[in-house]
């Protein structure tokens, strides 16, 4: 069974991919840095969730 992601995580990841899609790739570590740079997420946990979902979307 997989993880259930909140609407906030999904929406934020999709918005970041729409705005800065050329900066993201299938590397989770790179995506963590891009989320930290381009969003105002306050916690490390949320940053990692958004980066993980963005990586998941790009791998499809």
HTML snippet that shows the backbone in 3Dmol.js (N, CA, C, O; Angstrom):
<script src="https://3Dmol.org/build/3Dmol-min.js"></script>
<div id="view" style="width:600px;height:400px;position:relative"></div>
<script>
const pdb = `
ATOM      1  N   UNK A   1       0.842  -1.175   0.000  1.00  0.00           N
ATOM      2  CA  UNK A   1       0.000   0.000   0.000  1.00  0.00           C
ATOM      3  C   UNK A   1       0.886   1.237   0.000  1.00  0.00           C
ATOM      4  O   UNK A   1       1.948   1.260   0.622  1.00  0.00           O
ATOM      5  N   UNK A   2       0.441   2.240  -0.692  1.00  0.00           N
ATOM      6  CA  UNK A   2       1.237   3.451  -0.819  1.00  0.00           C
ATOM      7  C   UNK A   2       0.838   4.520   0.170  1.00  0.00           C
ATOM      8  O   UNK A   2      -0.082   4.355   0.970  1.00  0.00           O
ATOM      9  N   UNK A   3       1.553   5.611   0.091  1.00  0.00           N
ATOM     10  CA  UNK A   3       1.265   6.750   0.958  1.00  0.00           C
ATOM     11  C   UNK A   3       0.147   7.592   0.366  1.00  0.00           C
ATOM     12  O   UNK A   3       0.041   7.735  -0.852  1.00  0.00           O
ATOM     13  N   UNK A   4      -0.676   8.142   1.228  1.00  0.00           N
ATOM     14  CA  UNK A   4      -1.718   9.068   0.802  1.00  0.00           C
ATOM     15  C   UNK A   4      -1.177  10.475   0.995  1.00  0.00           C
ATOM     16  O   UNK A   4      -0.770  10.847   2.096  1.00  0.00           O
ATOM     17  N   UNK A   5      -1.172  11.250  -0.072  1.00  0.00           N
ATOM     18  CA  UNK A   5      -0.656  12.614   0.000  1.00  0.00           C
ATOM     19  C   UNK A   5      -1.814  13.597   0.067  1.00  0.00           C
ATOM     20  O   UNK A   5      -2.854  13.394  -0.559  1.00  0.00           O
ATOM     21  N   UNK A   6      -1.624  14.653   0.825  1.00  0.00           N
ATOM     22  CA  UNK A   6      -2.674  15.651   0.994  1.00  0.00           C
ATOM     23  C   UNK A   6      -2.829  16.484  -0.270  1.00  0.00           C
ATOM     24  O   UNK A   6      -1.950  16.502  -1.131  1.00  0.00           O
ATOM     25  N   UNK A   7      -3.948  17.163  -0.366  1.00  0.00           N
ATOM     26  CA  UNK A   7      -4.218  18.026  -1.511  1.00  0.00           C
ATOM     27  C   UNK A   7      -3.177  19.132  -1.608  1.00  0.00           C
ATOM     28  O   UNK A   7      -2.782  19.515  -2.709  1.00  0.00           O
ATOM     29  N   UNK A   8      -2.731  19.645  -0.475  1.00  0.00           N
ATOM     30  CA  UNK A   8      -1.721  20.707  -0.473  1.00  0.00           C
ATOM     31  C   UNK A   8      -0.433  20.230  -1.141  1.00  0.00           C
ATOM     32  O   UNK A   8       0.152  20.949  -1.952  1.00  0.00           O
ATOM     33  N   UNK A   9       0.005  19.027  -0.803  1.00  0.00           N
ATOM     34  CA  UNK A   9       1.242  18.486  -1.371  1.00  0.00           C
ATOM     35  C   UNK A   9       1.093  18.309  -2.877  1.00  0.00           C
ATOM     36  O   UNK A   9       1.978  18.689  -3.643  1.00  0.00           O
ATOM     37  N   UNK A  10      -0.033  17.729  -3.301  1.00  0.00           N
ATOM     38  CA  UNK A  10      -0.257  17.493  -4.729  1.00  0.00           C
ATOM     39  C   UNK A  10      -0.350  18.800  -5.507  1.00  0.00           C
ATOM     40  O   UNK A  10       0.258  18.942  -6.568  1.00  0.00           O
ATOM     41  N   UNK A  11      -1.113  19.756  -4.977  1.00  0.00           N
ATOM     42  CA  UNK A  11      -1.300  21.027  -5.668  1.00  0.00           C
ATOM     43  C   UNK A  11       0.020  21.787  -5.776  1.00  0.00           C
ATOM     44  O   UNK A  11       0.346  22.321  -6.836  1.00  0.00           O
ATOM     45  N   UNK A  12       0.775  21.836  -4.689  1.00  0.00           N
ATOM     46  CA  UNK A  12       2.043  22.561  -4.689  1.00  0.00           C
ATOM     47  C   UNK A  12       3.034  21.934  -5.666  1.00  0.00           C
ATOM     48  O   UNK A  12       3.714  22.647  -6.404  1.00  0.00           O
ATOM     49  N   UNK A  13       3.119  20.617  -5.673  1.00  0.00           N
ATOM     50  CA  UNK A  13       4.043  19.937  -6.583  1.00  0.00           C
ATOM     51  C   UNK A  13       3.663  20.202  -8.035  1.00  0.00           C
ATOM     52  O   UNK A  13       4.536  20.467  -8.862  1.00  0.00           O
ATOM     53  N   UNK A  14       2.378  20.133  -8.355  1.00  0.00           N
ATOM     54  CA  UNK A  14       1.940  20.375  -9.730  1.00  0.00           C
ATOM     55  C   UNK A  14       2.192  21.819 -10.144  1.00  0.00           C
ATOM     56  O   UNK A  14       2.589  22.075 -11.281  1.00  0.00           O
ATOM     57  N   UNK A  15       1.964  22.773  -9.226  1.00  0.00           N
ATOM     58  CA  UNK A  15       2.217  24.181  -9.540  1.00  0.00           C
ATOM     59  C   UNK A  15       3.702  24.423  -9.798  1.00  0.00           C
ATOM     60  O   UNK A  15       4.064  25.136 -10.734  1.00  0.00           O
ATOM     61  N   UNK A  16       4.559  23.831  -8.968  1.00  0.00           N
ATOM     62  CA  UNK A  16       5.999  24.001  -9.163  1.00  0.00           C
ATOM     63  C   UNK A  16       6.455  23.385 -10.483  1.00  0.00           C
ATOM     64  O   UNK A  16       7.311  23.944 -11.170  1.00  0.00           O
ATOM     65  N   UNK A  17       5.886  22.239 -10.835  1.00  0.00           N
ATOM     66  CA  UNK A  17       6.247  21.613 -12.108  1.00  0.00           C
ATOM     67  C   UNK A  17       5.761  22.442 -13.290  1.00  0.00           C
ATOM     68  O   UNK A  17       6.434  22.509 -14.319  1.00  0.00           O
ATOM     69  N   UNK A  18       4.599  23.075 -13.152  1.00  0.00           N
ATOM     70  CA  UNK A  18       4.100  23.929 -14.228  1.00  0.00           C
ATOM     71  C   UNK A  18       4.974  25.165 -14.408  1.00  0.00           C
ATOM     72  O   UNK A  18       5.272  25.566 -15.533  1.00  0.00           O
ATOM     73  N   UNK A  19       5.384  25.763 -13.294  1.00  0.00           N
ATOM     74  CA  UNK A  19       6.153  27.006 -13.361  1.00  0.00           C
ATOM     75  C   UNK A  19       7.637  26.779 -13.650  1.00  0.00           C
ATOM     76  O   UNK A  19       8.247  27.532 -14.409  1.00  0.00           O
ATOM     77  N   UNK A  20       8.217  25.736 -13.041  1.00  0.00           N
ATOM     78  CA  UNK A  20       9.664  25.511 -13.128  1.00  0.00           C
ATOM     79  C   UNK A  20       9.971  24.078 -13.547  1.00  0.00           C
ATOM     80  O   UNK A  20      10.910  23.472 -13.029  1.00  0.00           O
ATOM     81  N   UNK A  21       9.207  23.539 -14.458  1.00  0.00           N
ATOM     82  CA  UNK A  21       9.348  22.141 -14.851  1.00  0.00           C
ATOM     83  C   UNK A  21      10.702  21.780 -15.421  1.00  0.00           C
ATOM     84  O   UNK A  21      11.139  20.636 -15.301  1.00  0.00           O
ATOM     85  N   UNK A  22      11.377  22.745 -16.044  1.00  0.00           N
ATOM     86  CA  UNK A  22      12.684  22.456 -16.632  1.00  0.00           C
ATOM     87  C   UNK A  22      13.771  22.261 -15.575  1.00  0.00           C
ATOM     88  O   UNK A  22      14.823  21.697 -15.877  1.00  0.00           O
ATOM     89  N   UNK A  23      13.539  22.713 -14.353  1.00  0.00           N
ATOM     90  CA  UNK A  23      14.530  22.593 -13.284  1.00  0.00           C
ATOM     91  C   UNK A  23      14.421  21.260 -12.533  1.00  0.00           C
ATOM     92  O   UNK A  23      15.364  20.848 -11.858  1.00  0.00           O
ATOM     93  N   UNK A  24      13.278  20.593 -12.652  1.00  0.00           N
ATOM     94  CA  UNK A  24      13.043  19.346 -11.929  1.00  0.00           C
ATOM     95  C   UNK A  24      13.403  18.159 -12.814  1.00  0.00           C
ATOM     96  O   UNK A  24      13.276  18.221 -14.036  1.00  0.00           O
ATOM     97  N   UNK A  25      13.857  17.067 -12.177  1.00  0.00           N
ATOM     98  CA  UNK A  25      14.110  15.824 -12.903  1.00  0.00           C
ATOM     99  C   UNK A  25      13.745  14.648 -12.000  1.00  0.00           C
ATOM    100  O   UNK A  25      13.082  14.840 -10.981  1.00  0.00           O
ATOM    101  N   UNK A  26      14.162  13.447 -12.352  1.00  0.00           N
ATOM    102  CA  UNK A  26      13.768  12.270 -11.574  1.00  0.00           C
ATOM    103  C   UNK A  26      14.685  12.017 -10.380  1.00  0.00           C
ATOM    104  O   UNK A  26      14.567  10.981  -9.725  1.00  0.00           O
ATOM    105  N   UNK A  27      15.588  12.938 -10.089  1.00  0.00           N
ATOM    106  CA  UNK A  27      16.486  12.815  -8.941  1.00  0.00           C
ATOM    107  C   UNK A  27      15.861  13.497  -7.727  1.00  0.00           C
ATOM    108  O   UNK A  27      15.638  14.708  -7.739  1.00  0.00           O
ATOM    109  N   UNK A  28      15.580  12.723  -6.681  1.00  0.00           N
ATOM    110  CA  UNK A  28      14.912  13.244  -5.494  1.00  0.00           C
ATOM    111  C   UNK A  28      15.738  14.335  -4.812  1.00  0.00           C
ATOM    112  O   UNK A  28      15.184  15.346  -4.380  1.00  0.00           O
ATOM    113  N   UNK A  29      17.042  14.146  -4.712  1.00  0.00           N
ATOM    114  CA  UNK A  29      17.896  15.127  -4.031  1.00  0.00           C
ATOM    115  C   UNK A  29      17.861  16.476  -4.752  1.00  0.00           C
ATOM    116  O   UNK A  29      17.794  17.523  -4.108  1.00  0.00           O
ATOM    117  N   UNK A  30      17.905  16.451  -6.064  1.00  0.00           N
ATOM    118  CA  UNK A  30      17.807  17.692  -6.841  1.00  0.00           C
ATOM    119  C   UNK A  30      16.451  18.350  -6.617  1.00  0.00           C
ATOM    120  O   UNK A  30      16.368  19.566  -6.445  1.00  0.00           O
ATOM    121  N   UNK A  31      15.399  17.555  -6.618  1.00  0.00           N
ATOM    122  CA  UNK A  31      14.058  18.102  -6.453  1.00  0.00           C
ATOM    123  C   UNK A  31      13.862  18.713  -5.065  1.00  0.00           C
ATOM    124  O   UNK A  31      13.128  19.691  -4.921  1.00  0.00           O
ATOM    125  N   UNK A  32      14.510  18.147  -4.043  1.00  0.00           N
ATOM    126  CA  UNK A  32      14.437  18.745  -2.705  1.00  0.00           C
ATOM    127  C   UNK A  32      15.002  20.160  -2.719  1.00  0.00           C
ATOM    128  O   UNK A  32      14.423  21.071  -2.126  1.00  0.00           O
ATOM    129  N   UNK A  33      16.127  20.342  -3.394  1.00  0.00           N
ATOM    130  CA  UNK A  33      16.740  21.666  -3.470  1.00  0.00           C
ATOM    131  C   UNK A  33      15.863  22.637  -4.244  1.00  0.00           C
ATOM    132  O   UNK A  33      15.746  23.802  -3.866  1.00  0.00           O
ATOM    133  N   UNK A  34      15.250  22.173  -5.313  1.00  0.00           N
ATOM    134  CA  UNK A  34      14.386  23.038  -6.120  1.00  0.00           C
ATOM    135  C   UNK A  34      13.132  23.445  -5.341  1.00  0.00           C
ATOM    136  O   UNK A  34      12.697  24.592  -5.434  1.00  0.00           O
ATOM    137  N   UNK A  35      12.552  22.526  -4.583  1.00  0.00           N
ATOM    138  CA  UNK A  35      11.373  22.859  -3.774  1.00  0.00           C
ATOM    139  C   UNK A  35      11.749  23.888  -2.718  1.00  0.00           C
ATOM    140  O   UNK A  35      11.000  24.836  -2.482  1.00  0.00           O
ATOM    141  N   UNK A  36      12.896  23.711  -2.085  1.00  0.00           N
ATOM    142  CA  UNK A  36      13.335  24.671  -1.069  1.00  0.00           C
ATOM    143  C   UNK A  36      13.567  26.046  -1.687  1.00  0.00           C
ATOM    144  O   UNK A  36      13.297  27.065  -1.052  1.00  0.00           O
ATOM    145  N   UNK A  37      14.062  26.079  -2.911  1.00  0.00           N
ATOM    146  CA  UNK A  37      14.373  27.350  -3.570  1.00  0.00           C
ATOM    147  C   UNK A  37      13.126  28.067  -4.079  1.00  0.00           C
ATOM    148  O   UNK A  37      13.018  29.285  -3.945  1.00  0.00           O
ATOM    149  N   UNK A  38      12.187  27.327  -4.659  1.00  0.00           N
ATOM    150  CA  UNK A  38      11.061  27.947  -5.356  1.00  0.00           C
ATOM    151  C   UNK A  38       9.755  27.985  -4.571  1.00  0.00           C
ATOM    152  O   UNK A  38       8.764  28.513  -5.074  1.00  0.00           O
ATOM    153  N   UNK A  39       9.721  27.448  -3.364  1.00  0.00           N
ATOM    154  CA  UNK A  39       8.474  27.481  -2.596  1.00  0.00           C
ATOM    155  C   UNK A  39       8.727  28.079  -1.215  1.00  0.00           C
ATOM    156  O   UNK A  39       9.866  28.316  -0.812  1.00  0.00           O
ATOM    157  N   UNK A  40       7.642  28.309  -0.517  1.00  0.00           N
ATOM    158  CA  UNK A  40       7.738  28.892   0.825  1.00  0.00           C
ATOM    159  C   UNK A  40       7.368  27.867   1.886  1.00  0.00           C
ATOM    160  O   UNK A  40       6.813  28.224   2.925  1.00  0.00           O
ATOM    161  N   UNK A  41       7.664  26.611   1.639  1.00  0.00           N
ATOM    162  CA  UNK A  41       7.349  25.543   2.585  1.00  0.00           C
ATOM    163  C   UNK A  41       8.209  25.723   3.826  1.00  0.00           C
ATOM    164  O   UNK A  41       9.414  25.958   3.733  1.00  0.00           O
ATOM    165  N   UNK A  42       7.580  25.611   4.981  1.00  0.00           N
ATOM    166  CA  UNK A  42       8.273  25.945   6.221  1.00  0.00           C
ATOM    167  C   UNK A  42       8.948  24.753   6.897  1.00  0.00           C
ATOM    168  O   UNK A  42       9.849  24.949   7.712  1.00  0.00           O
ATOM    169  N   UNK A  43       8.538  23.530   6.584  1.00  0.00           N
ATOM    170  CA  UNK A  43       9.103  22.380   7.287  1.00  0.00           C
ATOM    171  C   UNK A  43       9.809  21.434   6.320  1.00  0.00           C
ATOM    172  O   UNK A  43       9.481  21.355   5.136  1.00  0.00           O
ATOM    173  N   UNK A  44      10.785  20.724   6.867  1.00  0.00           N
ATOM    174  CA  UNK A  44      11.537  19.757   6.081  1.00  0.00           C
ATOM    175  C   UNK A  44      10.639  18.605   5.636  1.00  0.00           C
ATOM    176  O   UNK A  44      10.790  18.088   4.529  1.00  0.00           O
ATOM    177  N   UNK A  45       9.712  18.207   6.492  1.00  0.00           N
ATOM    178  CA  UNK A  45       8.797  17.104   6.181  1.00  0.00           C
ATOM    179  C   UNK A  45       7.943  17.427   4.949  1.00  0.00           C
ATOM    180  O   UNK A  45       7.812  16.596   4.051  1.00  0.00           O
ATOM    181  N   UNK A  46       7.370  18.620   4.908  1.00  0.00           N
ATOM    182  CA  UNK A  46       6.560  19.015   3.750  1.00  0.00           C
ATOM    183  C   UNK A  46       7.416  19.152   2.496  1.00  0.00           C
ATOM    184  O   UNK A  46       6.992  18.763   1.408  1.00  0.00           O
ATOM    185  N   UNK A  47       8.612  19.701   2.643  1.00  0.00           N
ATOM    186  CA  UNK A  47       9.510  19.837   1.496  1.00  0.00           C
ATOM    187  C   UNK A  47       9.804  18.472   0.883  1.00  0.00           C
ATOM    188  O   UNK A  47       9.791  18.318  -0.338  1.00  0.00           O
ATOM    189  N   UNK A  48      10.068  17.484   1.735  1.00  0.00           N
ATOM    190  CA  UNK A  48      10.374  16.145   1.244  1.00  0.00           C
ATOM    191  C   UNK A  48       9.163  15.495   0.592  1.00  0.00           C
ATOM    192  O   UNK A  48       9.300  14.798  -0.414  1.00  0.00           O
ATOM    193  N   UNK A  49       7.976  15.714   1.155  1.00  0.00           N
ATOM    194  CA  UNK A  49       6.769  15.143   0.560  1.00  0.00           C
ATOM    195  C   UNK A  49       6.512  15.735  -0.826  1.00  0.00           C
ATOM    196  O   UNK A  49       6.174  15.009  -1.761  1.00  0.00           O
ATOM    197  N   UNK A  50       6.671  17.045  -0.955  1.00  0.00           N
ATOM    198  CA  UNK A  50       6.443  17.705  -2.244  1.00  0.00           C
ATOM    199  C   UNK A  50       7.485  17.246  -3.261  1.00  0.00           C
ATOM    200  O   UNK A  50       7.150  16.972  -4.413  1.00  0.00           O
ATOM    201  N   UNK A  51       8.738  17.162  -2.842  1.00  0.00           N
ATOM    202  CA  UNK A  51       9.796  16.709  -3.749  1.00  0.00           C
ATOM    203  C   UNK A  51       9.558  15.263  -4.176  1.00  0.00           C
ATOM    204  O   UNK A  51       9.784  14.913  -5.334  1.00  0.00           O
ATOM    205  N   UNK A  52       9.111  14.434  -3.259  1.00  0.00           N
ATOM    206  CA  UNK A  52       8.825  13.035  -3.586  1.00  0.00           C
ATOM    207  C   UNK A  52       7.680  12.900  -4.560  1.00  0.00           C
ATOM    208  O   UNK A  52       7.735  12.073  -5.470  1.00  0.00           O
ATOM    209  N   UNK A  53       6.644  13.698  -4.388  1.00  0.00           N
ATOM    210  CA  UNK A  53       5.505  13.632  -5.300  1.00  0.00           C
ATOM    211  C   UNK A  53       5.886  14.168  -6.678  1.00  0.00           C
ATOM    212  O   UNK A  53       5.447  13.632  -7.696  1.00  0.00           O
ATOM    213  N   UNK A  54       6.695  15.214  -6.713  1.00  0.00           N
ATOM    214  CA  UNK A  54       7.161  15.743  -8.000  1.00  0.00           C
ATOM    215  C   UNK A  54       8.005  14.694  -8.726  1.00  0.00           C
ATOM    216  O   UNK A  54       7.880  14.525  -9.939  1.00  0.00           O
ATOM    217  N   UNK A  55       8.857  13.995  -7.989  1.00  0.00           N
ATOM    218  CA  UNK A  55       9.661  12.927  -8.578  1.00  0.00           C
ATOM    219  C   UNK A  55       8.759  11.825  -9.116  1.00  0.00           C
ATOM    220  O   UNK A  55       8.991  11.303 -10.206  1.00  0.00           O
ATOM    221  N   UNK A  56       7.741  11.475  -8.357  1.00  0.00           N
ATOM    222  CA  UNK A  56       6.779  10.449  -8.775  1.00  0.00           C
ATOM    223  C   UNK A  56       6.067  10.855 -10.067  1.00  0.00           C
ATOM    224  O   UNK A  56       5.897  10.034 -10.968  1.00  0.00           O
ATOM    225  N   UNK A  57       5.657  12.110 -10.154  1.00  0.00           N
ATOM    226  CA  UNK A  57       4.969  12.582 -11.357  1.00  0.00           C
ATOM    227  C   UNK A  57       5.883  12.542 -12.579  1.00  0.00           C
ATOM    228  O   UNK A  57       5.439  12.218 -13.681  1.00  0.00           O
ATOM    229  N   UNK A  58       7.150  12.870 -12.385  1.00  0.00           N
ATOM    230  CA  UNK A  58       8.081  12.890 -13.511  1.00  0.00           C
ATOM    231  C   UNK A  58       8.475  11.489 -13.963  1.00  0.00           C
ATOM    232  O   UNK A  58       8.835  11.296 -15.125  1.00  0.00           O
ATOM    233  N   UNK A  59       8.412  10.512 -13.069  1.00  0.00           N
ATOM    234  CA  UNK A  59       8.773   9.141 -13.428  1.00  0.00           C
ATOM    235  C   UNK A  59       7.678   8.450 -14.223  1.00  0.00           C
ATOM    236  O   UNK A  59       7.939   7.432 -14.864  1.00  0.00           O
ATOM    237  N   UNK A  60       6.463   8.974 -14.198  1.00  0.00           N
ATOM    238  CA  UNK A  60       5.360   8.340 -14.929  1.00  0.00           C
ATOM    239  C   UNK A  60       5.482   8.563 -16.411  1.00  0.00           C
ATOM    240  O   UNK A  60       4.638   8.097 -17.176  1.00  0.00           O
TER     241      UNK A  60
END
`;
const viewer = $3Dmol.createViewer("view");
viewer.addModel(pdb, "pdb");
viewer.setStyle({}, {cartoon: {color: "spectrum"}});
viewer.zoomTo();
viewer.render();
</script>
